């Protein structure tokens, strides 16, 4: 049972998240031989004011 965790900044549409899950499931299934129905994908959406790169919050980026 492959388990994939994806952390990303919140703000994508439901359609984009659905497509991401479908694409990741397909890639994992193709490359591991695991049946798609056994691939688990966990999306963790972070608020921009709770994530930083280089000490700068994503909410502060221009």
C-alpha positions, 0 to 999 in steps of 0.5 A, spaced: 500 500 500 503 506 497 502 512 501 504 519 499 504 525 503 503 532 499 504 538 503 502 544 499 500 552 500 493 552 500 489 556 494 488 550 489 481 549 486 478 542 488 478 540 480 486 541 481 487 537 487 482 532 484 487 532 478 493 532 482 491 526 486 489 522 479 496 524 476 500 521 482 496 515 483 497 513 476 504 515 476 505 511 483 501 505 480 505 505 473 512 505 477 510 500 483 506 495 480 501 497 485 493 497 483 491 504 483 485 502 488 491 501 493 494 507 492 493 512 498 494 520 497 494 525 503 494 532 501 496 537 507 494 544 505 498 549 509 496 557 510 501 562 506 502 565 513 504 558 516 510 557 511 516 560 510 522 559 505 528 563 507 525 566 513 520 569 509 513 567 510 509 565 503 504 570 505 509 576 505 512 574 498 510 579 492 
